Amino acid sequence: MAHVINEECIKCGACEAECPVNAISEGAEHYEIDPDTCIDCAACSDVCPVGAISEA
């Protein structure tokens, strides 16, 4: 199951840089994860400074 980024995202970009499959992109309100590309490795959630990433 893919991870999701919630509204607590501060748009720092740490998660996007860490994603090995480039599944994360900047959305209008916060970064977003493409569930079709996400490999559920959790690398993004490990680097999120505000804990805005969780399993869907």
Order of alpha helices (4+ residues) and beta strands (2+ residues): beta-alpha-beta-beta-alpha-beta
